[in-house]
Amino acid sequence: MVGYIVPEIIIGAFASLIILLNYTVTQRKILGYLSLLAVALAFVSLFKLPRMTAWGIYAVDDFAIVFKAVFLTVAFLVILSSLKDINKREGEYYSLLLMSLMGMLLLASSIDLLMLYVALELATIPSFILAGFFRDKQTSEAAMKYFVFAVVSSGLIVFGMSLLYGLTGTTNIYEMINRLELNTVSILASLFLVAGFAFKMAAFPFHAWAPDVYQGSPTPISAFLSSASKKMGFLAVLRIFYIALSPIANYWALAFAILAALTMTYGNIVALSQTNIKRMLAYSSIGHAGYIIIALALLNTKVAIFAIAAALLHILVHAVMKAGAFIAGIVAGENIEDYKGLSKKAPITALMLTILLLSLIGVPPLAGFLSKFYILLSAIYAGGSVGYVLAVLLVVNSAISIFYYGRIISYMYWAKAENETKINEPLSVTLALIIAVILVIVIGLYPSEIVNYLQKAAESFVKGL
Amino acid sequence: MSALEYAWLIPTFPAVAFVLITLFGSRWGERSGIVAVLFTALSFILSVFVIIEVLSGKELTYENGITWISKESVGFAEEIFKFGLLIDKLAAVMLFVVAFGSLIIMIYSLGYMHGDETVHRYYAEMSLFISSMLLLVISRNILLLFIAWELVGLCSYLLIGYWYKYSTAASAAKKAIIVTRVADIGFMLGLVLLYNWLHTLDIVEIFERAPKELTEEQITIVSLLLFIGAMGKSSQVPLHVWLPDAMEGPTTVSALIHAVTMVKAGVYMVARMYPLYVLSDTAMLVVAYIGAITAFMAASMGLVRIDIKRIVAYSTMSHLGFIALALGSGSIAAGMYHLINHSMFKALLFLATGSVLHAVHARSIDIRKLGGLWKKMPITAITALVAIVSLSGLPPFGGFWSKDEILAAIKASAMHEPAYIYLYYLTMVTAFLSVAYLFRWYFIVFLGKPKSKEAEHAHESPAIMTVPLIVLAACSFIVPTVKLFGYDEVVSDWVGEYAPYHLPHLTEDEHEKIAVISAIIAVISFLTVFAVYYLKVVSSETIVRTFKPIHTLVNNKYYFDHAYNYFAERIVYVFSLLLDVLERLYDKYIVDGIAKVTLMFGDVIKKLQTGKIQDYVTLIFLGLSVLLIILSI
């Protein structure tokens, strides 16, 4: 029985199929549609997955399902918006995207350090090539930076993991919990892991690659990196830290608290002075990572489960919002000047982007408000100096962020463009935007079911299957 | 299939009409009126089914609300936002009245607003107005009620200022929204306190828990704060000043505001929260006193006005006072009975007034320019007479019976709280005045000779306007008979489920005595007016001269407007000038300062981003080391 890895099998099979078809099919559009089909099939199969653990390294729990759903949703939006953009070497592009996606899906279920590391690399390595996909100077530089960074952080992660193995003699995170003791080495190991995964999460000061890479990569790939790839960091941290490293929780939670405060403040403030939209979104993404890290800093308190649910909600919502915002850039352009008068030039894109930006600001009743609200709530319930300081910072940063998001909205609707010729709005891109907007609105209006499920998911992974 | 399950559609229909007309109205033009009427009619039909079902004993509180953030999902938080609907007998009765009145007024509008240029805006706003009022009636959550309440306020602002080209209309709209907003502060405070003490805003839950968990003082405070909101909406003294000015809107708007929506929202809210009010004798007494004073002042001011619509407006205010008085005297049945009666007659009277104004092509007019319309507009004249007779409380029409009920309730309350007895005498005086000012209005407008060119050329309005008048006049005969079908129990029994409550009762003898006295007063008053304005035994000028000081006081509207203006100009304005200076300084140095510093900070630390990968990797290890150092300390 291999029922529990059906989504991965579907994605893997289609990735191979597409590479093969790349050299035989003349109707190259079909490759894009095939990958869409693959993602859709994998998504459907999520509903039928049995809950179980296999070989002590692979677990299908609600927690994993949530992340798989996030990755698949983002991948769907990214592929949909790529249909127009990518018109050479499609086979390569889509199969690499699916490979990376497969790595993410595997990562979501990994409960063993080795498995987790391999899945992480499987997800990361194809994205180097995707980041440099256009092969011009700018994207190549971006890909190079991304590669070097990823390798350094991989090194940190492996180092941390090997220390943990040395201390406990196991790589299974649920077994590690009983064997880990508080000592200098275990703290050191946890810090290496923090640093390594902070790279993935793009947390300050491990963030520096993100703006350069997002700016340089093809726009759909920027969306993929910021919405899916980045979330792997949170996934791995939740799994490893909250379970395996819980005996030394007080130490790393403080580290995360510091990271959260720095990251959200840094991201939001630097975003203020950006003139390139992709860079601005990259910094805003860093800011939002800071919000999620708040939840990580609360993992040693009594509200941990609630904080995890809040983090999951924000991960889900942010993935959708940020993917949508990047995708809008495919139509609108990269420079902030391009957004002047966009409501005339591309009315649908402008409207959809406005809703997404409002959600990013956190305007009720959109989803972005709710997820931030839940994080704020968990920080306040956690209380103590850490909880309150982070809550205040979250609110202050949200206020700062209104400026740079609002500026785009005001440019789109109130600034005059130099030429007001209509921009073509490709159907596939518009469709991706509409899906994102619908998700943002629906989650905003009916959050209870989702949050209840997320809380169940948080509980499921704490207990282990 | 139960109509109650679909009750949420009742406010939804006009809301849909609002959206449709907003989107396509400019294309539809006057045809948007038909859309508005159709959707209002749907609401009315559904409300008929609802009231039949509720009265047939299907006591149903509709609890399936929409939950936005559920208790479970917030984990250990206390708060839930739950928006539910509550349709018990009180709500069903009110729902029916509102839907019926709105429908008639909307149909009438088709004729009255004919030829107006921006008529689609009128229909859009009217639809939203009706929708919000219907929502207000069936809200189960007091927060939802408040939202609907504010929407009602917003729509009244938009519609009073519908002819915003006229500066008087624009400022009347502003006055309405400002005065009611001041009152809403009271409402909001009440809401906050309720939530603070009971941790719920669900009306049913409040009823169930308030008697057990709140002290009498707390209940008094909350009820009175909520009543401040009602005072603004239902134009009770001293927050009544907006209502007479609100006549600047189209007459149909006045009809809607006065008969079924805006001003009824306030007293309906008091009736809705009645189980809370009956727990506090102080609150009841205050409500009764404010109501009685309002009724008296309004009636006296109505007697000296000369503007055709303002007199009718003061009449509304006076009757709202009666309703509040009835509620304050412990008789929700009398209050609601008077409310329903008043809805029918006032809608009728306003629409008749509208018919007159339509005939003389005016927004409003000095009554002394009219006269002799009896022959030229017979239908209008007769239907207006029906409204007048009933409103003024002449036997044997509906108004007489509801006034009688109110007097009986006061008398009964006076038996255990002596303070009520003064209200009894004051109300007798008011009853005298109400007959007087209404018949004065009628005699001058419809009888005698035409006193201007417009009045001479007046002619009857088209059928689209007169048919609603006839329908309403017919209803004015039917409505009072509801008393014969156990009406009292319908609107009052539910209160007893939550709080110890008995309708105040008098012996038959006492009751008869009151009826006879009030009938005699009404007849004397009628005869006096008849003598002055028809037979002209004494000229009205002589009376004015005789009572000069009183006339000046009343004619200046008891100086309420003067006092408010003085307060606004001398105190609020000076204070605001002072704040303005502070605000500018604050804005320049603190607000802009923070923004500038933040932006500068952003520009500076942006330089960390050198673009060189070597720097970035160095940064990683720097960060790692710093974390290590912090944690090792």
Chai-1 contact restraints between the chains, C-beta under 6 A:
chainA,res_idxA,chainB,res_idxB,connection_type,confidence,min_distance_angstrom,max_distance_angstrom,comment,restraint_id
A,K145,B,I613,contact,1.0,0.0,6.0,A-B,restraint_1
A,V148,B,I613,contact,1.0,0.0,6.0,A-B,restraint_2
A,V152,B,V617,contact,1.0,0.0,6.0,A-B,restraint_3
A,L191,B,L627,contact,1.0,0.0,6.0,A-B,restraint_4
A,L191,B,L628,contact,1.0,0.0,6.0,A-B,restraint_5
A,A195,B,L624,contact,1.0,0.0,6.0,A-B,restraint_6
A,P205,B,L619,contact,1.0,0.0,6.0,A-B,restraint_7
A,P205,B,G623,contact,1.0,0.0,6.0,A-B,restraint_8
A,F206,B,I620,contact,1.0,0.0,6.0,A-B,restraint_9
A,A208,B,Y616,contact,1.0,0.0,6.0,A-B,restraint_10
A,A208,B,L619,contact,1.0,0.0,6.0,A-B,restraint_11
A,Y251,B,L631,contact,1.0,0.0,6.0,A-B,restraint_12
A,A255,B,L627,contact,1.0,0.0,6.0,A-B,restraint_13
A,I269,B,F601,contact,1.0,0.0,6.0,A-B,restraint_14
A,I269,B,G602,contact,1.0,0.0,6.0,A-B,restraint_15
A,V270,B,G602,contact,1.0,0.0,6.0,A-B,restraint_16
A,V270,B,K606,contact,1.0,0.0,6.0,A-B,restraint_17
A,L272,B,L599,contact,1.0,0.0,6.0,A-B,restraint_18
A,L272,B,G602,contact,1.0,0.0,6.0,A-B,restraint_19
A,S273,B,G602,contact,1.0,0.0,6.0,A-B,restraint_20
A,S273,B,D603,contact,1.0,0.0,6.0,A-B,restraint_21
A,S273,B,K606,contact,1.0,0.0,6.0,A-B,restraint_22
A,F306,B,G75,contact,1.0,0.0,6.0,A-B,restraint_23
A,S448,B,S70,contact,1.0,0.0,6.0,A-B,restraint_24
A,S448,B,S73,contact,1.0,0.0,6.0,A-B,restraint_25
A,V451,B,S73,contact,1.0,0.0,6.0,A-B,restraint_26
A,N452,B,E72,contact,1.0,0.0,6.0,A-B,restraint_27
A,N452,B,S73,contact,1.0,0.0,6.0,A-B,restraint_28
